[in-house]
């Protein structure tokens, strides 16, 4: 967030939290539907004889469950200690012999440092989602190997 082009104010604290919410929710909304489709594909080929059907409705419920976990983590984090725009002095830059320009660095942080606990929880949740996606991808790659083995018997 650049204060050179936008006037600083209380809106920056909102933007700090909005940016976090957008990042967390966008990961789930972008990648998890792909993981679920891959999961369904792997189940179809792994359990051909069982005729197990995974409907789109079930996939959407799982996606909504993941979004609910995201929202729960974000609501707890934002309600306990929301991110705020904090400024740190970066020193002075001389303009001429009579004038100096103060350089301020802004960052989105909390006062007590509890943000790192919640960042860890959010990161753990995202790692679990990613591991599920890797599992699904590896399951689908085994389908190709099974087809190659079946072709040998033809």
QUIHU-V988962 format. One record per residue. N is the residue number from 1. OMEGA is omega in radians with two decimals (* if undefined). Layout:
n=<N,N>
omega=<OMEGA,OMEGA>
//
This chain:
n=<1,2,3,4,5,6,7,8,9,10,11,12,13,14,15,16,17,18,19,20,21,22,23,24,25,26,27,28,29,30,31,32,33,34,35,36,37,38,39,40,41,42,43,44,45,46,47,48,49,50,51,52,53,54,55,56,57,58,59,60,61,62,63,64,65,66,67,68,69,70,71,72,73,74,75,76,77,78,79,80,81,82,83,84,85,86,87,88,89,90,91,92,93,94,95,96,97,98,99,100,101,102,103,104,105,106,107,108,109,110,111,112,113,114,115,116,117,118,119,120,121,122,123,124,125,126,127,128,129,130,131,132,133,134,135,136,137,138,139,140,141,142,143,144,145,146,147,148,149,150,151,152,153,154>
omega=<-3.04,3.13,3.12,-3.08,-3.11,-3.13,3.13,3.13,-3.12,3.11,3.14,3.08,3.05,-3.13,3.09,-3.14,3.12,3.13,3.10,3.12,-3.12,-3.14,-3.07,-3.11,-3.12,3.10,-3.13,-3.09,3.14,-2.98,-3.02,3.03,3.09,3.12,-3.10,3.09,3.10,3.10,-3.14,3.12,3.14,3.12,3.14,-3.08,3.12,-3.06,-3.08,-3.06,-3.08,-3.11,3.10,-3.09,3.04,-3.05,3.07,-3.14,3.10,3.12,3.13,3.10,3.10,3.10,3.11,3.07,3.11,3.08,3.10,3.09,3.07,-3.11,3.11,3.11,-3.10,3.13,3.11,-3.11,-3.09,-3.13,3.13,-3.14,-3.10,3.06,3.10,3.10,3.12,-3.08,3.12,-3.12,3.12,3.14,-3.10,3.10,-3.10,3.06,3.01,-3.06,-3.11,-3.02,3.04,3.09,3.12,3.12,3.10,3.07,3.13,3.08,3.12,-3.09,3.02,-3.11,-3.00,3.11,3.11,-3.13,-3.08,3.06,-3.14,3.05,3.10,3.11,3.12,3.13,3.10,3.12,3.14,3.08,3.10,3.09,-3.13,3.10,3.05,3.10,3.10,3.09,3.14,-3.14,3.12,3.08,3.13,3.13,3.09,3.13,3.13,3.11,3.13,3.11,3.10,3.12,3.14,3.12,3.12,-3.12,3.13,*>
//
